[in-house]
Amino acid sequence: MKIETVSIIYNPPKILLEMKKVRFGKGKYNGFGGRVEEYESIKESAIRETLEESRMFMINPIKKGEILFSFQNNEQNHQVHFFRADKFKGIPKETEEMASKWFSINQIPYDKMWPDDKYWLPLLLENKLFKGNFEFDLEGKIAKYELKEIKEPF
């Protein structure tokens, strides 16, 4: 199983999303993130990945969610930890892997994102905590899911 992070930089009323240019998720907008390395905590990974992918430094990101993603093809399961950062430093810069873009929360491009994003991202933007699981079929569509708001912080 892959242990990963996804981080959203939120500057109301806008969020910063990335367009993935290579590998898994290519052509989709998402938050910043990737694999947690052995030497780092989950939060450290979220900060590092966001810095590498956007040149933005998140100040005290807060964990808002956790989702297990499974796939009916040969893709490994992904345990993803979701963070939100309302404070940050830097100006987003395009990298070899990503192209960043600010979006109004009223114009989030859900049609160019993973199909699960429309379920968890509104919870994150409302500052709610969540936990769940999503299973994707062979065509990359959601086969089944469970997502619930939780009260206790991580």
TORBA-685321 format. One record per residue: residue number from 1; residue in one letter; z, y, x of N, C-alpha, C, O in turn. Coordinates in nm, 3 decimals, padded with zeros to 5 digits. Atoms other than C-alpha are relative to their C-alpha. Layout:
BEGIN
seq|type|n_zz|n_yy|n_xx|ca_zz|ca_yy|ca_xx|c_zz|c_yy|c_xx|o_zz|o_yy|o_xx
NUM|a|Z|Y|X|Z|Y|X|Z|Y|X|Z|Y|X
...
//
This chain:
BEGIN
seq|type|n_zz|n_yy|n_xx|ca_zz|ca_yy|ca_xx|c_zz|c_yy|c_xx|o_zz|o_yy|o_xx
1|m|00.000|-00.118|00.086|00.000|00.000|00.000|00.000|00.124|00.089|00.069|00.129|00.191
2|k|00.005|-00.127|-00.070|-00.083|00.349|00.119|00.106|00.094|-00.060|00.115|00.107|-00.182
3|i|-00.097|-00.100|00.042|00.198|00.607|00.103|-00.061|00.135|00.033|-00.093|00.162|00.149
4|e|00.073|-00.126|-00.018|00.047|00.953|00.054|00.068|00.115|-00.071|00.162|00.097|-00.150
5|t|-00.048|-00.121|00.066|00.114|01.308|-00.054|-00.118|00.078|-00.057|-00.231|00.067|-00.008
6|v|00.093|-00.100|00.053|-00.070|01.564|-00.267|00.083|00.125|-00.024|00.188|00.120|-00.087
7|s|-00.071|-00.127|00.014|00.036|01.929|-00.253|-00.087|00.102|-00.070|-00.207|00.112|-00.045
8|i|00.066|-00.109|00.070|-00.053|02.217|-00.480|00.065|00.130|00.042|00.186|00.147|00.031
9|i|-00.047|-00.135|-00.030|-00.021|02.575|-00.359|-00.024|00.083|-00.124|-00.137|00.095|-00.172
10|y|00.004|-00.071|00.128|00.060|02.786|-00.663|00.039|00.145|00.022|00.150|00.175|00.067
11|n|-00.022|-00.144|-00.008|00.029|03.165|-00.665|-00.039|00.055|-00.137|-00.151|00.105|-00.154
12|p|00.034|-00.034|00.139|00.048|03.246|-01.039|-00.079|00.130|-00.013|-00.041|00.231|00.047
13|p|00.046|00.109|00.087|-00.185|03.265|-01.215|-00.106|-00.089|00.065|-00.190|-00.143|-00.005
14|k|00.104|00.079|-00.067|-00.392|03.081|-00.951|00.059|-00.115|00.079|00.174|-00.109|00.125
15|i|-00.036|00.110|-00.087|-00.378|02.752|-00.769|-00.112|-00.018|00.102|-00.229|00.014|00.076
16|l|00.097|00.028|-00.106|-00.549|02.655|-00.445|-00.032|-00.148|-00.002|00.058|-00.232|00.011
17|l|00.046|00.138|-00.002|-00.754|02.337|-00.462|-00.098|-00.018|00.113|-00.155|00.079|00.165
18|e|00.094|00.031|-00.106|-00.967|02.163|-00.205|-00.111|-00.088|-00.054|-00.090|-00.174|-00.139
19|m|00.112|00.090|00.028|-01.311|02.009|-00.235|-00.010|-00.094|00.119|-00.035|-00.051|00.232
20|k|00.007|00.101|-00.107|-01.308|01.687|-00.034|-00.146|-00.018|00.040|-00.232|-00.040|-00.045
21|k|00.137|00.008|-00.050|-01.618|01.670|00.187|-00.034|-00.135|00.063|-00.151|-00.163|00.088
22|v|00.024|00.130|-00.066|-01.574|01.322|00.342|00.093|-00.107|-00.058|00.195|-00.074|-00.119
23|r|-00.081|00.118|00.031|-01.434|00.972|00.273|00.047|-00.007|-00.146|-00.017|00.045|-00.237
24|f|-00.055|00.027|00.134|-01.217|00.873|-00.024|00.020|00.131|-00.076|00.088|00.221|-00.027
25|g|-00.012|-00.122|00.081|-01.243|01.136|-00.300|-00.107|00.104|00.027|-00.101|00.215|-00.026
26|k|00.107|-00.094|-00.034|-01.556|01.300|-00.157|-00.064|00.057|-00.127|-00.096|-00.017|-00.220
27|g|00.065|-00.066|00.113|-01.703|01.556|-00.400|00.095|00.037|-00.112|00.051|00.090|-00.214
28|k|-00.098|-00.032|00.105|-01.381|01.599|-00.599|00.097|00.108|00.049|00.132|00.114|00.167
29|y|-00.107|-00.095|-00.028|-01.135|01.887|-00.616|00.134|-00.072|-00.016|00.149|-00.161|-00.100
30|n|-00.134|00.057|00.008|-00.771|01.799|-00.559|00.094|00.092|00.075|00.052|00.195|00.130
31|g|-00.095|-00.069|-00.085|-00.456|01.922|-00.396|-00.021|-00.049|00.143|-00.108|-00.132|00.168
32|f|00.010|00.037|-00.141|-00.406|01.887|-00.021|00.090|-00.119|00.027|00.199|-00.129|-00.030
33|g|-00.088|00.111|-00.030|-00.272|01.567|00.121|-00.068|-00.114|00.071|-00.184|-00.106|00.111
34|g|00.050|00.119|-00.069|-00.313|01.230|00.276|00.115|-00.091|00.035|00.223|-00.084|-00.024
35|r|-00.093|00.106|-00.037|-00.130|00.946|00.443|00.124|00.054|00.071|00.117|00.146|00.152
36|v|-00.126|-00.029|-00.068|00.233|00.968|00.549|00.003|-00.083|00.128|-00.015|-00.205|00.124
37|e|-00.006|00.070|-00.129|00.263|00.881|00.919|00.139|-00.058|00.021|00.236|-00.011|-00.039
38|e|-00.126|00.071|-00.024|00.539|00.649|01.047|00.110|00.092|00.051|00.228|00.071|00.020
39|y|-00.098|-00.087|-00.066|00.711|00.928|01.241|00.049|00.116|-00.086|00.131|00.196|-00.040
40|e|-00.033|-00.118|00.079|00.745|01.175|00.954|00.056|-00.036|-00.137|00.033|-00.145|-00.189
41|s|-00.047|00.015|00.138|00.921|01.220|00.622|-00.115|00.031|-00.094|-00.220|00.081|-00.052
42|i|00.104|-00.029|00.100|00.722|01.249|00.301|-00.025|00.151|-00.008|-00.140|00.194|-00.015
43|k|00.015|-00.145|00.006|00.789|01.624|00.289|-00.070|00.054|00.124|-00.155|00.143|00.114
44|e|00.068|-00.042|-00.123|00.686|01.668|00.653|-00.149|-00.031|-00.007|-00.232|00.047|00.039
45|s|00.141|00.037|00.016|00.363|01.484|00.573|-00.073|00.099|-00.090|-00.185|00.141|-00.060
46|a|00.062|-00.096|00.093|00.293|01.717|00.280|-00.030|00.131|00.071|-00.138|00.189|00.053
47|i|00.019|-00.127|-00.073|00.339|02.023|00.502|-00.111|-00.015|00.105|-00.199|00.071|00.114
48|r|00.101|00.022|-00.105|00.131|01.878|00.790|-00.140|-00.013|-00.058|-00.233|00.052|-00.012
49|e|00.133|00.022|00.059|-00.156|01.759|00.571|-00.058|00.130|-00.056|-00.177|00.158|-00.038
50|t|00.047|-00.126|00.057|-00.179|02.094|00.391|-00.043|00.096|00.111|-00.145|00.164|00.099
51|l|00.034|-00.085|-00.113|-00.179|02.281|00.722|-00.130|-00.044|00.066|-00.216|00.039|00.098
52|e|00.121|00.052|-00.062|-00.447|02.054|00.870|-00.124|00.025|-00.086|-00.231|00.058|-00.035
53|e|00.115|-00.007|00.089|-00.671|02.070|00.564|-00.037|00.140|-00.044|-00.153|00.165|-00.078
54|s|00.029|-00.134|00.053|-00.641|02.436|00.467|00.038|00.113|00.093|-00.003|00.228|00.072
55|r|-00.058|-00.101|-00.090|-00.467|02.619|00.753|00.107|00.083|-00.071|00.142|00.192|-00.025
56|m|-00.107|-00.066|00.076|-00.202|02.717|00.493|00.132|-00.071|00.030|00.138|-00.194|00.032
57|f|-00.132|00.056|-00.026|00.167|02.668|00.573|00.086|00.016|-00.124|00.113|00.127|-00.168
58|m|-00.085|-00.003|00.119|00.380|02.574|00.273|00.145|00.023|00.043|00.194|-00.041|00.135
59|i|-00.140|-00.028|-00.026|00.732|02.718|00.275|00.083|-00.070|-00.108|00.074|-00.038|-00.226
60|n|-00.089|00.076|00.088|00.983|02.477|00.124|-00.069|-00.058|-00.124|-00.029|-00.027|-00.236
61|p|00.060|00.066|00.117|00.752|02.269|-00.099|00.102|-00.089|-00.069|00.188|-00.149|-00.004
62|i|-00.093|00.079|00.081|00.937|02.092|-00.380|-00.073|-00.120|-00.058|-00.181|-00.106|-00.116
63|k|00.059|00.120|00.058|00.863|01.734|-00.481|00.014|00.005|-00.151|00.124|00.024|-00.204
64|k|00.002|-00.007|00.146|00.762|01.728|-00.848|-00.036|-00.132|-00.065|-00.006|-00.153|-00.183
65|g|00.041|00.124|00.065|00.621|01.382|-00.904|-00.029|-00.113|00.095|-00.038|-00.096|00.217
66|e|00.032|00.121|-00.074|00.546|01.030|-00.796|-00.083|-00.089|-00.091|-00.042|-00.120|-00.204
67|i|00.089|00.085|00.079|00.258|00.814|-00.917|-00.052|-00.114|00.087|-00.090|-00.092|00.202
68|l|00.062|00.114|-00.064|00.142|00.464|-00.822|-00.141|-00.014|-00.058|-00.158|-00.028|-00.179
69|f|00.139|00.018|00.040|-00.237|00.437|-00.833|-00.046|-00.139|00.043|-00.030|-00.176|00.160
70|s|00.056|00.132|-00.031|-00.394|00.090|-00.853|-00.145|-00.002|-00.045|-00.187|00.075|-00.131
71|f|00.144|00.004|00.020|-00.758|-00.008|-00.858|-00.045|-00.144|-00.025|00.007|-00.237|00.036
72|q|00.051|00.134|00.029|-00.951|-00.303|-01.002|-00.104|-00.044|00.103|-00.150|-00.158|00.099
73|n|00.089|00.040|-00.108|-01.181|-00.298|-00.698|00.087|-00.037|00.122|00.204|-00.071|00.105
74|n|-00.076|00.044|-00.117|-01.073|-00.373|-00.340|00.079|00.113|00.067|00.132|00.093|00.176
75|e|-00.079|-00.111|-00.054|-00.907|-00.032|-00.281|00.149|-00.035|-00.005|00.198|-00.088|-00.105
76|q|-00.145|00.021|-00.002|-00.542|-00.058|-00.176|00.068|00.090|-00.102|00.014|00.193|-00.141
77|n|-00.081|-00.087|00.084|-00.274|00.079|-00.406|00.042|00.123|00.079|00.058|00.118|00.201
78|h|-00.044|-00.124|-00.060|-00.171|00.438|-00.337|00.129|00.044|-00.070|00.129|00.064|-00.191
79|q|-00.124|-00.059|00.051|00.190|00.555|-00.383|-00.004|00.146|00.042|00.007|00.177|00.160
80|v|00.022|-00.140|-00.031|00.147|00.932|-00.408|00.120|00.084|-00.045|00.168|00.071|-00.158
81|h|-00.111|-00.092|00.024|00.423|01.194|-00.386|-00.060|00.141|-00.014|-00.131|00.187|00.075
82|f|00.060|-00.129|00.032|00.333|01.531|-00.544|00.098|00.114|00.028|00.215|00.110|-00.010
83|f|-00.080|-00.117|-00.036|00.459|01.864|-00.412|-00.064|00.127|-00.055|-00.185|00.135|-00.075
84|r|00.045|-00.132|00.042|00.436|02.221|-00.534|00.062|00.102|00.095|00.182|00.096|00.125
85|a|-00.049|-00.108|-00.086|00.465|02.524|-00.307|-00.037|00.134|-00.063|-00.154|00.165|-00.082
86|d|00.021|-00.134|00.055|00.509|02.870|-00.456|00.005|00.106|00.110|-00.033|00.221|00.089
87|k|-00.006|-00.091|-00.115|00.568|03.027|-00.113|-00.078|-00.063|00.113|-00.068|-00.184|00.138
88|f|00.089|00.052|-00.104|00.323|02.993|00.172|-00.042|00.115|00.091|-00.024|00.232|00.059
89|k|00.054|-00.097|-00.095|00.171|03.167|00.473|-00.141|-00.041|00.036|-00.173|-00.160|00.040
90|g|00.134|00.028|-00.048|-00.188|03.197|00.582|-00.108|00.036|-00.099|-00.082|00.076|-00.213
91|i|00.120|-00.022|00.081|-00.536|03.240|00.449|-00.079|-00.130|00.008|-00.104|-00.181|00.117
92|p|00.071|00.129|-00.006|-00.726|02.925|00.348|-00.129|00.010|00.079|-00.206|00.105|00.067
93|k|00.122|00.009|-00.080|-00.999|02.823|00.589|-00.064|-00.136|-00.022|00.005|-00.237|-00.032
94|e|00.072|00.125|00.015|-01.267|02.561|00.546|00.011|-00.081|00.127|00.005|-00.028|00.238
95|t|-00.007|00.091|-00.114|-01.232|02.257|00.770|-00.113|-00.101|-00.013|-00.190|-00.098|-00.110
96|e|00.103|00.105|00.006|-01.458|01.961|00.849|00.019|-00.089|-00.122|-00.077|-00.144|-00.176
97|e|-00.035|00.091|00.109|-01.280|01.767|00.576|00.001|00.066|-00.138|-00.029|00.001|-00.238
98|m|-00.027|-00.066|00.127|-01.216|02.027|00.306|-00.057|00.141|-00.008|-00.076|00.210|00.092
99|a|00.035|-00.139|00.030|-01.335|02.347|00.143|00.096|00.045|-00.110|00.097|-00.011|-00.219
100|s|-00.103|-00.047|00.094|-01.055|02.542|-00.032|-00.055|00.108|-00.092|-00.145|00.184|-00.055
101|k|00.041|-00.102|00.096|-01.093|02.757|-00.341|00.115|00.027|-00.096|00.181|-00.065|-00.143
102|w|-00.100|-00.040|00.100|-00.856|02.954|-00.565|-00.059|-00.012|-00.139|-00.175|00.025|-00.161
103|f|00.041|00.011|00.140|-00.877|02.880|-00.938|00.109|00.058|-00.088|00.228|00.038|-00.064
104|s|-00.093|-00.041|00.104|-00.716|03.053|-01.234|00.047|-00.125|-00.072|-00.030|-00.219|-00.090
105|i|-00.049|00.120|00.070|-00.494|02.805|-01.416|-00.072|-00.021|-00.132|-00.064|-00.130|-00.190
106|n|00.080|00.015|00.122|-00.716|02.871|-01.720|-00.140|-00.053|00.029|-00.216|-00.082|-00.064
107|q|00.134|00.044|-00.038|-01.026|02.760|-01.525|00.003|-00.114|00.101|-00.085|-00.124|00.187
108|i|-00.010|00.115|-00.091|-00.914|02.446|-01.342|-00.118|-00.094|-00.027|-00.142|-00.130|-00.143
109|p|00.122|00.081|00.020|-01.228|02.231|-01.285|00.029|-00.149|-00.019|-00.010|-00.231|00.064
110|y|-00.038|00.140|00.023|-01.093|01.909|-01.436|-00.121|-00.093|-00.002|-00.108|-00.211|00.032
111|d|00.120|00.085|00.003|-01.450|01.781|-01.478|-00.049|-00.036|00.140|-00.134|-00.123|00.154
112|k|00.037|00.028|-00.139|-01.483|01.783|-01.096|00.120|-00.053|00.078|00.126|-00.041|00.200
113|m|-00.122|00.051|-00.061|-01.145|01.621|-01.030|00.018|-00.146|-00.038|-00.057|-00.200|-00.120
114|w|-00.034|00.136|00.041|-00.994|01.275|-01.050|00.041|00.004|-00.148|00.104|00.101|-00.191
115|p|-00.030|-00.004|00.144|-00.956|01.179|-01.419|00.149|00.008|-00.032|00.185|00.054|-00.141
116|d|-00.144|-00.006|00.026|-00.576|01.150|-01.387|00.058|00.140|00.016|00.165|00.169|-00.038
117|d|-00.054|-00.133|-00.030|-00.534|01.511|-01.269|00.033|00.080|-00.126|00.128|00.158|-00.127
118|k|-00.024|-00.076|00.124|-00.555|01.648|-01.624|00.131|-00.039|-00.068|00.178|00.031|-00.157
119|y|-00.127|00.045|00.057|-00.238|01.451|-01.707|00.120|00.052|00.079|00.215|00.103|00.020
120|w|-00.117|-00.039|-00.079|-00.005|01.530|-01.415|00.000|00.146|00.043|00.107|00.205|00.057
121|l|00.003|-00.138|-00.050|-00.125|01.874|-01.299|00.064|00.100|-00.095|00.136|00.188|-00.048
122|p|-00.070|-00.094|00.090|-00.013|02.060|-01.615|00.152|-00.013|00.010|00.222|00.088|00.001
123|l|-00.144|00.018|-00.016|00.335|01.908|-01.571|00.049|00.070|00.127|00.150|00.139|00.126
124|l|-00.036|-00.064|-00.126|00.347|02.023|-01.209|-00.002|00.152|-00.013|00.089|00.220|00.035
125|l|00.011|-00.145|00.016|00.232|02.374|-01.304|00.109|00.055|-00.091|00.149|00.171|-00.078
126|e|-00.110|-00.041|00.087|00.501|02.387|-01.575|00.136|-00.023|00.066|00.241|-00.007|00.004
127|n|-00.122|00.021|-00.080|00.755|02.304|-01.301|00.083|-00.117|-00.051|00.205|-00.118|-00.037
128|k|-00.068|00.119|00.051|00.839|01.969|-01.462|-00.008|-00.112|00.103|-00.097|-00.113|00.188
129|l|-00.001|00.117|-00.086|00.923|01.646|-01.281|-00.064|-00.116|-00.076|-00.050|-00.127|-00.198
130|f|00.070|00.109|00.067|00.717|01.333|-01.352|-00.008|-00.123|00.088|00.004|-00.117|00.211
131|k|00.016|00.128|-00.067|00.671|00.969|-01.264|-00.094|-00.085|-00.084|-00.091|-00.078|-00.207
132|g|00.089|00.083|00.078|00.404|00.720|-01.359|-00.085|-00.092|00.082|-00.063|-00.110|00.202
133|n|00.098|00.085|-00.068|00.123|00.483|-01.276|-00.133|00.008|-00.074|-00.137|00.022|-00.196
134|f|00.136|-00.002|00.053|-00.252|00.484|-01.326|-00.077|-00.116|00.060|-00.068|-00.142|00.180
135|e|00.088|00.107|-00.049|-00.492|00.191|-01.300|-00.144|00.042|-00.029|-00.179|00.081|-00.141
136|f|00.141|-00.036|00.013|-00.861|00.261|-01.238|-00.087|-00.125|-00.007|-00.064|-00.222|00.065
137|d|00.091|00.113|00.013|-01.141|00.028|-01.347|-00.106|00.005|00.110|-00.101|00.091|00.198
138|l|00.104|00.009|-00.103|-01.446|-00.067|-01.140|-00.092|00.121|00.004|-00.158|00.146|00.105
139|e|00.085|-00.119|00.006|-01.629|00.249|-01.251|00.076|00.127|00.034|00.019|00.236|00.026
140|g|-00.079|-00.118|-00.036|-01.347|00.482|-01.144|00.059|00.072|-00.119|00.102|00.187|-00.108
141|k|-00.060|-00.059|00.120|-01.225|00.546|-01.498|00.140|-00.057|-00.018|00.172|-00.165|00.033
142|i|-00.135|00.045|00.024|-00.867|00.516|-01.613|-00.003|-00.119|-00.096|-00.050|-00.107|-00.209
143|a|-00.008|00.120|00.085|-00.811|00.162|-01.748|00.128|00.005|-00.084|00.127|-00.028|-00.202
144|k|-00.125|-00.017|00.071|-00.448|00.226|-01.840|00.091|00.089|00.084|00.075|00.100|00.206
145|y|-00.094|-00.085|-00.073|-00.168|00.463|-01.750|00.129|00.018|-00.078|00.134|-00.002|-00.200
146|e|-00.128|-00.040|00.056|00.191|00.559|-01.811|00.047|00.118|00.083|00.051|00.110|00.206
147|l|-00.049|-00.119|-00.070|00.323|00.905|-01.724|00.110|00.059|-00.085|00.091|00.086|-00.204
148|k|-00.111|-00.055|00.076|00.659|01.041|-01.822|00.067|00.111|00.078|00.072|00.110|00.201
149|e|-00.080|-00.107|-00.058|00.858|01.353|-01.761|00.138|-00.058|00.028|00.192|-00.133|-00.053
150|i|-00.134|00.046|-00.033|01.186|01.283|-01.584|00.092|00.122|00.018|00.044|00.234|00.039
151|k|-00.097|-00.110|-00.007|01.502|01.493|-01.569|00.067|00.010|00.136|00.098|00.121|00.182
152|e|-00.070|-00.001|-00.127|01.664|01.390|-01.240|-00.095|00.032|00.115|-00.203|-00.025|00.122
153|p|00.088|-00.032|-00.115|01.520|01.543|-00.920|-00.010|-00.118|00.095|00.075|-00.208|00.095
154|f|00.025|00.108|-00.097|01.384|01.318|-00.648|00.095|00.012|00.118|00.089|-00.070|00.210
//
